[in-house]
Every structure is written in structure tokens, then in C-alpha cells.
Amino acid sequence: MFLPDETTAIRREVRAFCEQHVAPVAWKIGHTEESVAAFPRELFKNMAAAGLFRIPFPEDVGGRGLKYPATATATVIEELSYYSNSVAAIYDVHCILAGHALEYGSDATREKFLAPLLSGKVIGSFATSEPNASTDLSVSALETEAIFHSDHIVINGRKRWITNSPVADFVVLLCKDDGRMTEVVVDLHAKGVTVGAPDKKLGNHGQLTADITFENVVVPIGNVLGKRGEGLKIALQVLTYGRIGISASGVGMAQAILDHGSHRLKTRRAFGQAMAQFQHWQFKMAERATEIENARNLYIKAARRMDEGQAFPEPEAAMAKWYATNLAGEFAREGVQIFGGYGFTKELAADGSHYRVEEIYRDCKIAEIYEGANEIQKWVIARNIFGKDYTG
């Protein structure tokens, strides 16, 4: 699918930014154990200074006012994930999830939280998952509760795996509210809020996640996003946008494997010839290159439909998320195989060399899980085929 000239220009801009700012620090970000001190603050500041956080938003809230913002935003995430899926995840949550949810707020709420988010003065987070609720976001499963009073809200509960939370200034929070669900933005510096230590994860080490607990946290009544009872609708719309972003990250990782892998196959020799001369790898890489193009076209189509006003561009968003992240996972396994022992090594002691496929092999798995597990994406696709009467 052909990209608008506007989006192609954004891709060039962000690729140049990544080559200058992300590439030099990507390996360190991906191989440093999670901690608040390890968060890539300097890179975050550079992203803000370059105006990357303004790409998804209209001019009236301080954004770039692009004609195709969703398409541009997904392209940004593909370019970031080519070098670091951790950085792509930080951007996804800061801009798409937290940022887009704030657009449902009042003028005062947007001025207080969204304006500094766009400038990079604050870091945003977004919370739906709990110890006993993640894929199932029903009122019966959700435990975090908002009790409304005449001029304030009192929140109690616990959220889990909340990206950016150890370094964030606020969180967009999905709460149960008298038998329904409501979105509320909460200052993470407020009394009664406790953010746990960063989780130690298999991959995406630069993407910090943690539990957040709320104990009688008092929040201004004006911090409600949208209307009371519309929380689930807002969360699902924001997560649909996020899934397009995650599909783009799958494409970015798969493209990195293709590029690194093809170079390796041309330069690594076995049995008297380059590995690229073996038909097995020729056919395998031809298949993967075709699949990458298909995945990219899927996420672009979903994003374009969103830009045309479709809040839930299904089944394309679900197709893109499942197909692209599944592709990244399958190809990562083959990428390690291409590099052999080098692909299994974080850093070679003999000369300090390292290879991108090892990091992608660890990072890609979470893309099949977060912002809607791939099994759920297949169910959404099936629902579009058979209808709700058959799939529920």
C-alpha cells in the first residue's frame, strides 16, 4: 500500500533521528537490567526536542496537525522498533495510550496533562491490567474502584505491568464505578499512590513496568476522561490504536532480522560458499520478505481507516496485530539460527561484539501478549467472519 507523501516524509525524519540518537544507545538500553536509573531519559528528551511526541496529535492541542496522524504514528513506531522495541513501547504508551486517552478530557485536563506530555516535560502511563484482570476487562473482574463524591473521587486498588509507571508523572486509570467503568487521570505524586520497583522481564528491558497501588487517593472530579461509564469504550478505542502501533513494532523487528540476517548470509561462508547461495535460505528469506510487506500493508491499512474516522478499524487492526507480531516471533527464531552461536550470545567475550537478533528474540514475545493477546485478535477476526451470534 502506497504511503501518503506526508507519511513518507515522517518516516525519513524519524529514520534519520533513529540513526543519530537511538542506534548508538539501543544495545545498552536492551541489555541493562530494569531500574529507574536505567530509563533512557536523555533519549526521551531528544525525542521531545525533535517533536516526535507531537506527531500523533492535532494542532489545537499542540500537535503537528497531520492529515494522516495514525499512519504517521504507526510508522514512527516501526522505525523506533527497528533499533529498539523498548523505545517503541515507551513511545506507544506515552503517546498513543496515555496521550490519546487525554484527548477525551476537559480543556483544563488537557492543558494540565496533555500539553506537558507533548513537550516531554512529563511522562505518561496507562493502566487497565490488574493482578486478576487483563484480557478480561469486565466490571466483575476489575477491582480498582472509584468512589464519587460531590467534588472529588476516592480511588482504591492495584494495577499491574504498567509501562512507564516507575518514571511517570501521571496514569490514565480504568476503574469500576458503581457497576460500570470510568477513566480517570491520576497524579502519581498524589498522597496514597505507591509505585513499585520495576519488574525484571525476559525482554524489553528499557520499557519499565511496575505495580501501582492506590490507597484512598483523592482525585479532583474534573480528572474524569469522557463521561462516567464510558471508561471501557475509551480504553478499547485507545487500545485499538495501540494495537496498530504494536503491529508496526512487529514489522520493525522483522525488518531488522531480514536486514541483519541477509547481510550475515552473504558474508558467512560454509562448505566453500556463502550461505546466501543455499536455496534453503534464499526461499526462506523470500517468504519472510513477502510476509513483512503483507504485515506492513495491513497496519497501514488499519491506520488509514482510523485516519478516515473509523475508531475501531476491524478486522484490519486485529489482523495486523496478530500477523505482524506472530511473524516477528517466528522470524526471530530463524534469525538466531542464521547467526548460530553468535545469535545466542548477548556479547562475545573475545571481542565485545553483539548481534541484534538475540535482543529481538527476547523482545518480540511480549508483542504477542500486550495490548490484546493474539488469541483475542483471532477471536475479533472470527467475529467479523461469523458474527456475534456465533462467537459471542
C-alpha positions as CSV (number, residue, x, y, z in Angstrom):
1,M,0.0,0.0,0.0
2,F,1.4,3.4,-1.0
3,L,2.1,5.8,1.8
4,P,1.0,9.5,1.6
5,D,3.9,11.9,0.9
6,E,3.3,13.3,4.4
7,T,3.9,9.9,6.0
8,T,6.9,9.1,3.8
9,A,8.4,12.4,5.0
10,I,7.8,11.4,8.6
11,R,9.5,8.1,8.0
12,R,12.6,9.8,6.6
13,E,12.7,12.2,9.5
14,V,12.3,9.5,12.2
15,R,14.8,7.2,10.5
16,A,17.4,9.9,10.5
17,F,16.6,10.6,14.2
18,C,17.0,6.9,15.0
19,E,20.3,6.6,13.2
20,Q,21.6,9.6,15.1
21,H,20.1,9.1,18.6
22,V,18.6,5.6,19.0
23,A,21.2,3.4,17.3
24,P,24.2,4.4,19.5
25,V,22.3,3.6,22.7
26,A,20.0,0.8,21.6
27,W,22.2,-2.1,22.7
28,K,22.7,-0.6,26.2
29,I,19.0,0.0,26.6
30,G,18.2,-3.6,25.6
31,H,20.8,-5.2,27.8
32,T,20.7,-3.2,31.1
33,E,18.5,-4.6,33.9
34,E,15.4,-2.7,34.6
35,S,15.8,0.2,37.1
36,V,14.6,3.8,37.4
37,A,18.2,4.9,36.8
38,A,18.4,2.9,33.6
39,F,15.4,4.6,32.0
40,P,16.7,6.3,28.8
41,R,15.9,9.9,29.9
42,E,18.4,11.6,27.6
43,L,16.9,9.8,24.6
44,F,13.4,10.7,25.8
45,K,14.4,14.3,26.0
46,N,15.8,14.1,22.5
47,M,12.6,12.6,21.2
48,A,10.7,15.5,22.7
49,A,13.0,18.1,21.3
50,A,12.7,16.6,17.9
51,G,8.9,16.9,18.1
52,L,8.2,13.2,17.9
53,F,5.6,13.3,20.7
54,R,3.6,15.9,18.7
55,I,3.2,13.7,15.6
56,P,0.0,11.9,16.7
57,F,-1.9,15.0,17.7
58,P,-3.9,17.8,16.1
59,E,-2.8,21.4,16.1
60,D,-5.4,22.5,18.6
61,V,-3.7,20.6,21.4
62,G,-0.2,21.4,20.3
63,G,0.4,18.6,17.8
64,R,1.7,18.8,14.3
65,G,-1.8,18.7,12.8
66,L,-1.0,16.0,10.2
67,K,-3.7,14.8,7.8
68,Y,-2.8,11.2,8.5
69,P,-1.7,11.1,12.1
70,A,-2.4,7.5,12.9
71,T,-0.5,6.4,9.8
72,A,2.4,8.6,10.7
73,T,2.4,7.4,14.4
74,A,2.5,3.8,13.4
75,T,5.4,4.5,11.0
76,V,7.3,6.2,13.9
77,I,6.9,3.0,16.0
78,E,8.1,0.8,13.1
79,E,11.2,2.9,12.8
80,L,11.9,3.0,16.5
81,S,11.4,-0.7,17.0
82,Y,13.9,-1.5,14.2
83,Y,16.6,-0.4,16.6
84,S,14.8,-0.9,20.0
85,N,11.5,-2.3,20.8
86,S,11.8,-0.9,24.3
87,V,11.9,2.6,23.0
88,A,9.0,1.9,20.7
89,A,7.0,0.6,23.7
90,I,7.8,3.8,25.7
91,Y,6.6,5.9,22.8
92,D,3.4,3.8,22.3
93,V,2.3,4.2,25.9
94,H,3.3,7.8,26.3
95,C,1.7,9.0,23.1
96,I,-0.9,6.5,21.9
97,L,-2.4,5.2,25.1
98,A,-1.9,7.9,27.7
99,G,-1.8,10.8,25.2
100,H,-4.8,9.7,23.1
101,A,-6.9,9.0,26.2
102,L,-6.2,12.5,27.4
103,E,-7.9,13.9,24.3
104,Y,-11.2,12.8,26.0
105,G,-10.5,15.2,28.9
106,S,-11.8,18.7,29.5
107,D,-9.8,21.7,28.3
108,A,-8.4,22.1,31.7
109,T,-7.3,18.5,31.9
110,R,-5.7,18.6,28.5
111,E,-3.8,21.8,29.5
112,K,-2.6,20.2,32.7
113,F,-1.6,16.8,31.4
114,L,-1.5,16.7,27.6
115,A,0.4,19.9,26.9
116,P,3.4,18.9,29.1
117,L,3.2,15.3,27.7
118,L,3.7,16.6,24.2
119,S,6.6,18.8,25.2
120,G,8.2,15.9,27.1
121,K,8.1,17.7,30.5
122,V,6.2,14.8,31.9
123,I,6.0,11.1,31.2
124,G,2.6,9.4,30.8
125,S,1.3,5.9,31.7
126,F,-1.9,4.0,31.1
127,A,-3.4,1.4,33.4
128,T,-6.0,-1.3,32.7
129,S,-4.3,-4.5,33.8
130,E,-4.6,-5.8,37.3
131,P,-3.4,-9.0,39.2
132,N,-6.7,-10.7,38.3
133,A,-7.8,-8.7,35.2
134,S,-6.0,-8.1,31.9
135,T,-7.6,-9.7,28.9
136,D,-10.9,-9.8,30.7
137,L,-11.7,-6.2,31.4
138,S,-15.2,-6.8,32.7
139,V,-16.7,-5.0,35.7
140,S,-16.7,-8.3,37.6
141,A,-13.0,-8.8,37.0
142,L,-11.9,-5.3,37.7
143,E,-11.0,-4.5,41.4
144,T,-9.7,-0.9,41.3
145,E,-12.6,1.2,42.3
146,A,-13.5,4.9,42.1
147,I,-16.0,6.2,44.7
148,F,-17.5,9.5,43.6
149,H,-18.3,12.4,45.9
150,S,-19.7,15.8,45.1
151,D,-16.4,17.4,44.3
152,H,-13.8,14.6,44.4
153,I,-13.2,11.0,43.8
154,V,-11.5,8.4,46.1
155,I,-9.6,5.6,44.4
156,N,-8.5,2.3,45.9
157,G,-7.0,-0.7,44.1
158,R,-3.9,-2.1,42.4
159,K,-2.7,-2.1,38.8
160,R,0.0,-4.4,37.3
161,W,2.5,-4.3,34.5
162,I,2.0,-0.6,34.0
163,T,4.5,0.7,31.4
164,N,6.5,3.8,32.3
165,S,5.0,3.9,35.8
166,P,8.3,3.9,37.7
167,V,9.2,7.1,36.0
168,A,5.8,8.5,35.0
169,D,4.1,11.6,36.4
170,F,0.5,10.5,35.9
171,V,-1.5,7.5,34.9
172,V,-4.7,7.2,32.9
173,L,-6.7,4.7,35.1
174,L,-9.6,2.4,34.3
175,C,-11.7,2.0,37.4
176,K,-15.0,0.3,38.2
177,D,-17.6,2.9,39.2
178,D,-20.9,1.8,40.6
179,G,-21.4,-1.2,38.3
180,R,-19.8,0.5,35.2
181,M,-16.3,1.6,34.2
182,T,-14.8,5.1,34.1
183,E,-11.4,6.5,33.0
184,V,-9.7,8.9,35.4
185,V,-6.3,10.6,35.2
186,V,-4.3,10.4,38.5
187,D,-1.2,12.3,39.5
188,L,1.3,9.6,40.5
189,H,2.8,12.0,43.1
190,A,-0.5,12.2,45.0
191,K,-0.8,11.0,48.6
192,G,-1.8,7.3,48.7
193,V,-0.2,6.4,45.4
194,T,2.7,3.8,45.6
195,V,4.6,2.7,42.5
196,G,6.5,-0.5,42.9
197,A,10.0,-1.3,41.8
198,P,10.4,-2.1,38.1
199,D,9.6,-5.7,37.1
200,K,12.5,-7.9,35.9
201,K,11.5,-9.2,32.5
202,L,12.7,-11.5,29.7
203,G,13.0,-8.7,27.2
204,N,12.1,-5.0,26.6
205,H,14.4,-4.1,29.4
206,G,14.2,-0.4,28.6
207,Q,10.4,-0.5,29.0
208,L,9.9,-0.2,32.7
209,T,6.7,-1.8,34.2
210,A,5.6,-2.0,37.8
211,D,2.6,-2.3,40.1
212,I,0.7,0.8,41.2
213,T,-1.3,0.7,44.4
214,F,-4.0,3.3,45.3
215,E,-5.0,3.7,49.0
216,N,-7.7,6.3,49.5
217,V,-6.3,8.5,46.8
218,V,-8.3,11.7,46.4
219,V,-8.6,12.9,42.8
220,P,-10.4,16.1,41.5
221,I,-13.8,15.4,39.9
222,G,-12.5,17.2,36.8
223,N,-10.0,14.4,36.1
224,V,-12.7,12.1,34.6
225,L,-12.0,11.4,30.9
226,G,-15.1,11.4,28.8
227,K,-18.3,10.7,30.8
228,R,-18.8,8.4,33.7
229,G,-19.5,4.9,32.5
230,E,-17.7,5.4,29.2
231,G,-14.3,4.1,30.5
232,L,-14.3,0.7,28.8
233,K,-15.3,2.3,25.4
234,I,-12.4,4.8,25.7
235,A,-10.0,2.1,26.8
236,L,-10.8,-0.2,24.0
237,Q,-10.6,2.6,21.4
238,V,-7.2,3.7,22.7
239,L,-6.0,0.0,22.8
240,T,-7.2,-0.5,19.2
241,Y,-5.0,2.4,18.2
242,G,-2.2,0.9,20.3
243,R,-2.6,-2.5,18.6
244,I,-1.9,-0.8,15.3
245,G,1.3,0.5,16.9
246,I,2.2,-2.9,18.2
247,S,1.7,-4.4,14.8
248,A,4.1,-1.8,13.4
249,S,6.7,-2.7,16.1
250,G,6.4,-6.3,14.9
251,V,7.2,-5.2,11.4
252,G,10.1,-3.1,12.6
253,M,11.6,-6.1,14.4
254,A,11.0,-8.4,11.5
255,Q,12.6,-5.9,9.1
256,A,15.7,-5.7,11.3
257,I,16.0,-9.5,11.3
258,L,15.7,-9.5,7.5
259,D,18.4,-6.8,7.1
260,H,20.8,-8.2,9.6
261,G,20.1,-11.8,8.5
262,S,20.6,-11.2,4.8
263,H,23.9,-9.5,5.4
264,R,25.0,-12.4,7.6
265,L,24.0,-14.9,4.9
266,K,26.0,-13.0,2.3
267,T,29.2,-12.8,4.4
268,R,29.1,-16.1,6.3
269,R,30.6,-18.9,4.3
270,A,30.1,-22.7,4.8
271,F,31.1,-25.6,2.7
272,G,33.0,-23.3,0.3
273,Q,30.3,-20.8,-0.5
274,A,28.3,-18.0,1.0
275,M,25.2,-19.2,3.0
276,A,23.1,-17.0,0.8
277,Q,23.9,-19.4,-2.1
278,F,22.0,-22.2,-0.4
279,Q,18.5,-22.4,-1.8
280,H,17.0,-23.1,1.6
281,W,17.9,-19.6,2.8
282,Q,17.0,-18.0,-0.5
283,F,13.5,-19.4,-0.3
284,K,13.1,-18.7,3.4
285,M,14.2,-15.1,3.1
286,A,11.9,-14.6,0.0
287,E,9.0,-15.9,2.1
288,R,9.8,-13.6,5.0
289,A,10.3,-10.5,2.9
290,T,6.9,-11.1,1.3
291,E,5.3,-11.6,4.8
292,I,6.9,-8.4,6.1
293,E,5.4,-6.5,3.1
294,N,2.0,-8.0,3.9
295,A,2.3,-7.1,7.5
296,R,3.3,-3.6,6.8
297,N,0.4,-3.1,4.4
298,L,-2.0,-4.4,7.0
299,Y,-1.0,-2.0,9.7
300,I,-1.0,0.9,7.2
301,K,-4.5,0.0,6.0
302,A,-5.8,-0.2,9.6
303,A,-4.1,3.2,10.4
304,R,-5.5,4.8,7.2
305,R,-9.0,3.6,8.2
306,M,-8.5,5.2,11.6
307,D,-7.4,8.4,9.9
308,E,-10.6,8.3,7.9
309,G,-12.6,8.4,11.1
310,Q,-13.1,4.7,12.0
311,A,-12.4,4.5,15.7
312,F,-12.4,0.6,15.6
313,P,-10.9,-0.3,12.1
314,E,-11.6,-4.0,12.3
315,P,-10.8,-6.6,11.3
316,E,-7.6,-4.9,9.9
317,A,-6.3,-3.8,13.3
318,A,-6.7,-7.3,14.7
319,M,-5.3,-8.9,11.6
320,A,-2.3,-6.6,11.6
321,K,-1.5,-7.1,15.3
322,W,-1.7,-10.9,15.1
323,Y,0.0,-11.3,11.8
324,A,2.9,-8.9,12.4
325,T,3.8,-10.0,15.9
326,N,3.4,-13.6,15.1
327,L,5.8,-13.0,12.1
328,A,8.3,-11.3,14.3
329,G,8.3,-14.2,16.7
330,E,8.7,-16.9,14.1
331,F,11.4,-14.9,12.2
332,A,13.3,-14.2,15.4
333,R,13.8,-17.9,16.0
334,E,15.1,-18.3,12.4
335,G,17.3,-15.2,12.8
336,V,19.1,-16.7,15.8
337,Q,19.5,-19.9,13.6
338,I,21.1,-17.8,10.8
339,F,23.7,-16.4,13.3
340,G,24.2,-19.7,15.1
341,G,26.1,-19.4,18.3
342,Y,26.6,-15.7,17.7
343,G,22.8,-15.2,17.7
344,F,22.5,-16.9,21.0
345,T,25.2,-14.7,22.6
346,K,24.5,-11.4,24.3
347,E,28.1,-10.2,24.0
348,L,31.1,-12.2,22.7
349,A,33.8,-12.0,25.4
350,A,36.6,-12.3,22.8
351,D,35.9,-9.0,21.1
352,G,32.8,-7.5,22.7
353,S,30.7,-8.0,19.6
354,H,26.9,-8.4,19.8
355,Y,24.1,-9.2,17.4
356,R,20.6,-7.6,17.1
357,V,18.8,-10.9,16.7
358,E,19.5,-12.0,20.2
359,E,17.7,-9.0,21.6
360,I,14.8,-9.3,19.2
361,Y,14.4,-12.9,20.2
362,R,13.7,-11.8,23.8
363,D,11.8,-8.7,23.0
364,C,9.3,-10.0,20.4
365,K,7.4,-12.3,22.6
366,I,5.7,-9.6,24.6
367,A,4.3,-8.1,21.4
368,E,2.1,-11.3,21.1
369,I,0.7,-10.6,24.6
370,Y,0.3,-7.0,25.5
371,E,-2.4,-4.6,24.3
372,G,-4.6,-7.6,23.4
373,A,-3.3,-11.1,23.3
374,N,-3.1,-12.6,19.8
375,E,-5.8,-15.2,20.7
376,I,-8.1,-12.3,21.3
377,Q,-7.2,-10.8,17.9
378,K,-8.1,-14.1,16.2
379,W,-11.4,-14.0,18.0
380,V,-12.1,-10.4,16.8
381,I,-11.3,-11.6,13.2
382,A,-13.6,-14.6,13.6
383,R,-16.4,-12.4,14.9
384,N,-16.1,-10.4,11.7
385,I,-16.5,-13.6,9.7
386,F,-19.2,-15.4,11.6
387,G,-20.9,-12.6,13.6
388,K,-21.5,-12.2,17.3
389,D,-24.3,-14.8,17.4
390,Y,-21.7,-17.5,16.8
391,T,-18.6,-16.1,18.5
392,G,-20.1,-14.2,21.4
